[in-house]
Each structure stands twice: as C-alpha cells, then as structure tokens.
C-alpha cells in the first residue's frame, strides 16, 4: 500500500483498514509460531502498512485541530 493511497482514504476507511491489518498481523504471527507461514516477508510488509496508516491518521488529526 502506497502513502498516496492511504492519504486518499477518509478517517473511517483508515480505521477499517487498520483493524483489518491488525487482524492479518495476528494471523501471520500465529502461522509463524505454528510453522505454517509461507511468506515471512509479509509480516514486515503488514507492520509497515500499519505504521504508515497510523502516521497519516495522526497527520490528518493534527490538520483538523489546526
């Protein structure tokens, strides 16, 4: 997911996407613990997407206050 795609989302969409990614992150960690994970690089990709969404959501909240 690119930053430009995230910036185009509304606050509700960001929250929905964040919840979806956190659920996926949990499932990936569970798969890694049980030895069923096929793409270990996906864990890092999901972590970065979560951080990207949180960062942009914070920026949008700061802009709304100003």
N, C-alpha and C positions, 0 to 999 in steps of 0.2 A: 504494500500500500504506500502510495506516494504522499508527501506532505500536501501537495496541491489538492489531491482527492479528499484529504481529511479537512482541509480548510473550507472546502465547498459544503461540508456537512453542517446541519443545524445542531444545536445543543442536544436535542433528543436523540438524533441519529448518532452523535458521538457517544452518548451514554449506552445506547443499544449495542453499538459496535464494541465498546469497551467490555460490556458484560459478556458478549459472545467470545471475545478474545481471551478473557479470563477463564471462561469455561473450557475453551480449547487448550489453554495453558495447563489447566488442571489435568485434563485428559492426557496430554502429552507427557506430563510428569509421571502420571500413573503408568502409562505404557513403558516409559523408560525404566521405571522401578521393576516392572514385571518382565522386562526383556523383550517386549513386543514392538518397540519403536523402530520404524523403518528409516525415517529421515530425521536424524538428530539435529540437522541444521534448522529444522522448522521451529524448534524450541527458541533459539536465538532470534529468529525472524519474528515470532509472536511477541517476545519480550520487547523488541524494538518498536513494533507496531503499538503496543500498549503504552510505551513511553512517549511515542510520537503523539498519540491521541491525548494523553494527559497533558502534555506540554501545550498543544494547540488549544485544548479546552481551557487551560489556565490563562493563556493569552487572550482568548475571547472573553473570559470573565473579567479580566483586568480592563479590557477595552470598554466593556459595558459599564463598569464603575466610573470610568474617567469621563 
